Amino acid sequence: MEQFKQLMIADNGAVTERQQKFRDLHNEIMFSMTRATEYAIIVAESLKKVRDDRLFEEAGFADFEEYAEQACGFKRRQALNYISVIERLSGEYLNQNRGLGITKLITLSTVSEGDREIIEESVDLESVTVAQLQETIRQLEAEKAEATKQLEMNLGEVESKVKKAEKDAKDKANAKITKLQSEITALKGKEPEKVVVQDEKVVAELAQNKEILAQKEAELERLKKQHTLAADESFLKFKVTFETFQKLSVDLVAQLNALGADKQEGARNAVKALIGGLAI
């Protein structure tokens, strides 16, 4: 490829007759390809109008695919591929890349704008073959799928930790309530149904037990109420926070995919480190 580049920029006097013949023919090929792409875009625009306005019905065709196949000679999917070029690629992008040819443009129209930027940074669109371009897209899709899978796994771990923390807090509160209930039961067991005493010490002890019992029962009711409200409130907070986290994770993946290939690895590691280091 380097030899080709040097040949194409060499002065006329510095090349052989055969090399000059190659350059002339190559330039003619590229010019014709540009013109061919322009005509292909015109074809795509016309096909889109016929499809969108259902003009094929005026000629007796049942659907657009039948018209494209029988009247234009397109294979069933080919006409839709042409239309996808002008629907998914901007006019500016098409003008800048007319020399790529319609097949490459169709291939590029199958990916998002962010993915196209990544592809353009990793390969030379003019020199890469259609097969190589398709393979690059497949590799990119595989990397995205793996990153999404890893993020989903990390989200699952975060959710498990949150649920465990919530369960531990609930168990701890229930244990405290159970302990108070036992203490109250024990205090009630010390209270006689009828007590007739003259000993001031015994009277004072009974009075103290009643006071302690009242305090324990009040604390129990407070804990029960607090536990119920806290459980409802914590679950609501968790639900809102987790849903927000899920939405943010989708945006995060999209931004990650839009980064240049040379920055993606570092960004992925940063995300993994952040999620893995959550103190839950």
C-alpha positions in Angstrom: 0.0 0.0 0.0 2.9 2.4 0.8 4.3 1.8 -2.7 0.9 2.7 -4.2 0.7 5.9 -2.3 4.2 6.9 -3.3 3.5 6.1 -6.9 0.3 8.2 -7.0 2.1 11.4 -5.7 5.3 11.0 -7.8 6.1 13.5 -10.5 5.4 12.6 -14.0 9.0 12.5 -15.0 9.8 10.1 -12.1 7.6 7.2 -13.3 7.9 4.6 -16.1 5.5 4.4 -19.0 3.7 1.4 -17.4 3.4 3.2 -14.1 1.9 6.2 -15.7 -0.6 4.0 -17.5 -1.6 2.5 -14.2 -2.0 5.9 -12.6 -4.2 7.1 -15.5 -6.4 4.1 -15.4 -6.7 4.2 -11.6 -7.7 7.8 -11.7 -10.3 7.0 -14.3 -11.6 4.1 -12.2 -11.9 6.4 -9.1 -13.6 9.1 -11.1 -16.1 6.6 -12.6 -16.7 5.2 -9.1 -17.5 8.6 -7.8 -19.9 9.2 -10.7 -21.4 5.7 -10.2 -22.0 6.5 -6.5 -23.7 9.8 -7.4 -26.0 7.9 -9.8 -26.6 5.2 -7.2 -27.7 7.9 -4.7 -30.1 9.3 -7.3 -31.5 5.8 -7.7 -31.8 5.4 -4.0 -33.7 8.7 -3.7 -36.1 7.8 -6.5 -36.7 4.3 -5.0 -37.5 5.9 -1.7 -40.1 8.3 -3.2 -41.7 5.4 -5.1 -41.9 3.4 -1.9 -43.0 6.1 0.5 -45.7 7.5 -1.8 -46.7 4.0 -2.8 -46.5 5.0 -6.5 -45.8 1.4 -7.5 -49.6 0.8 -7.0 -50.2 3.0 -10.1 -48.4 0.4 -12.2 -50.3 -2.5 -10.7 -47.7 -3.9 -8.3 -48.9 -5.3 -5.0 -45.9 -4.0 -3.0 -42.6 -2.2 -3.3 -40.5 -5.3 -3.2 -42.4 -6.7 -6.2 -41.9 -3.5 -8.2 -38.2 -3.3 -7.3 -37.6 -7.0 -8.3 -39.7 -7.2 -11.4 -39.4 -3.7 -12.9 -36.0 -2.6 -11.8 -34.1 -5.9 -11.6 -33.1 -5.5 -7.9 -32.9 -8.4 -5.6 -35.6 -8.3 -2.9 -33.2 -6.8 -0.3 -31.0 -4.7 -2.6 -33.4 -1.9 -3.1 -33.9 -1.5 0.6 -30.2 -1.4 1.1 -29.9 1.5 -1.4 -32.6 3.4 0.4 -30.9 2.8 3.8 -27.9 4.8 2.5 -29.8 8.0 2.2 -31.9 7.4 5.3 -29.0 6.6 7.6 -26.1 8.7 6.2 -26.2 12.5 6.0 -25.9 14.4 2.8 -22.6 15.8 4.0 -21.2 12.4 4.8 -22.2 11.1 1.3 -20.6 14.1 -0.4 -17.4 13.6 1.5 -17.3 9.8 0.8 -18.6 9.5 -2.7 -15.4 7.8 -3.8 -16.0 4.8 -1.5 -18.6 3.2 -3.7 -22.2 2.3 -3.0 -21.3 -1.1 -1.5 -19.1 0.4 1.2 -21.6 3.1 1.9 -24.4 0.4 2.3 -22.1 -1.4 4.7 -21.4 1.8 6.7 -25.1 2.6 6.9 -25.6 -0.5 9.0 -23.8 1.0 12.0 -24.3 4.1 14.2 -22.6 7.4 13.7 -20.4 6.7 16.8 -19.4 3.3 15.5 -18.5 4.8 12.1 -16.2 7.2 13.8 -14.4 4.4 15.5 -14.2 2.4 12.3 -12.7 5.4 10.4 -10.0 5.7 13.1 -9.1 2.0 12.8 -9.1 1.4 9.0 -8.5 3.4 5.8 -11.9 3.4 4.2 -10.5 4.0 0.7 -8.1 1.1 0.7 -10.0 -1.4 2.9 -12.0 -4.1 1.0 -15.7 -4.6 1.7 -14.9 -7.9 3.3 -12.4 -6.3 5.6 -14.8 -3.5 6.4 -17.5 -6.1 7.3 -15.1 -8.0 9.5 -14.1 -4.7 11.3 -17.8 -4.1 12.0 -18.2 -7.7 13.3 -15.3 -7.2 15.7 -16.6 -3.9 16.9 -20.0 -5.4 17.6 -18.4 -8.3 19.5 -16.4 -5.9 21.6 -19.6 -3.9 22.4 -21.5 -7.1 23.3 -18.7 -8.1 25.6 -18.6 -4.7 27.3 -22.4 -4.7 27.7 -22.2 -8.2 29.2 -19.5 -7.2 31.6 -21.5 -4.2 32.7 -24.6 -6.2 33.2 -22.6 -8.7 35.3 -21.3 -5.8 37.4 -24.8 -4.4 37.8 -26.0 -7.8 38.9 -23.2 -7.9 41.6 -24.2 -4.4 42.7 -27.8 -5.4 43.0 -26.9 -8.5 45.0 -24.8 -6.4 47.4 -27.6 -3.9 47.9 -30.2 -6.7 48.6 -27.8 -8.4 51.0 -27.2 -5.1 52.9 -30.9 -4.4 53.0 -31.5 -8.0 54.4 -28.8 -7.6 57.0 -30.2 -4.3 58.2 -33.7 -5.9 58.4 -32.4 -8.9 60.2 -30.6 -6.7 62.7 -33.7 -4.7 63.4 -35.8 -7.8 63.8 -33.3 -9.3 66.2 -33.4 -6.1 68.3 -37.2 -6.2 68.3 -37.3 -9.9 69.3 -34.9 -9.2 72.2 -37.1 -6.4 73.5 -40.2 -8.6 73.2 -38.4 -11.2 75.3 -37.3 -8.6 77.9 -40.9 -7.3 78.1 -42.3 -10.8 78.5 -39.8 -11.5 81.3 -40.7 -8.3 83.1 -44.4 -9.1 82.8 -43.7 -12.5 84.4 -42.4 -10.7 87.5 -45.5 -8.7 88.1 -47.9 -10.5 90.5 -51.7 -10.4 89.8 -52.3 -9.2 93.4 -49.8 -7.9 95.7 -50.3 -6.9 99.3 -47.1 -5.9 101.0 -45.8 -3.6 103.6 -42.1 -3.8 102.8 -41.1 -0.5 101.2 -38.2 -2.2 99.4 -40.5 -4.6 97.6 -42.9 -1.9 96.7 -40.1 0.2 95.2 -38.8 -2.8 93.2 -42.2 -3.4 91.7 -42.7 0.2 90.8 -39.3 0.2 89.1 -40.2 -2.9 87.2 -43.4 -1.3 86.0 -41.5 1.8 84.8 -38.9 -0.3 83.0 -41.7 -2.4 81.4 -43.4 0.8 80.2 -40.1 2.1 78.7 -39.4 -1.2 77.0 -42.9 -1.4 75.5 -42.6 2.2 74.3 -39.2 1.5 72.7 -40.6 -1.6 71.0 -43.5 0.4 69.4 -41.0 3.0 68.3 -38.7 0.4 66.7 -41.5 -1.3 65.0 -42.8 1.9 63.5 -39.3 3.0 62.6 -38.5 -0.3 61.0 -41.6 -0.3 58.9 -41.0 3.2 57.7 -37.3 2.6 57.1 -38.0 -0.6 55.1 -40.5 1.2 52.9 -38.3 4.2 52.5 -35.1 2.3 51.8 -36.8 0.1 49.2 -38.2 3.1 47.5 -34.8 4.9 47.5 -33.1 1.7 46.2 -35.6 1.3 43.4 -35.3 4.9 42.2 -31.5 4.8 42.6 -31.2 1.5 40.7 -33.4 2.6 37.9 -31.4 5.8 37.5 -28.2 3.7 37.6 -29.5 1.5 34.8 -30.3 4.4 32.6 -26.9 6.0 33.3 -25.2 2.7 32.4 -26.9 2.7 29.0 -25.6 6.2 28.3 -22.2 5.2 29.6 -22.0 2.3 27.2 -23.0 4.6 24.3 -20.4 7.1 25.2 -17.8 4.4 25.6 -18.5 3.1 22.2 -18.2 6.6 20.7 -14.6 7.0 22.0 -11.6 6.4 19.8 -10.2 2.9 19.7 -7.0 4.1 21.4 -9.0 5.4 24.4 -11.6 2.7 24.8 -9.4 0.2 26.7 -8.5 2.8 29.4 -12.1 3.9 29.7 -13.3 0.4 30.1 -10.8 -0.3 32.8 -11.8 2.9 34.6 -15.5 1.8 34.5 -14.6 -1.7 35.8 -12.5 -0.2 38.6 -15.3 2.2 39.6 -18.0 -0.5 39.7 -15.7 -3.1 41.3 -14.7 -0.6 44.0 -18.1 0.4 45.2 -18.2 0.3 49.0 -21.4 -1.7 49.6 
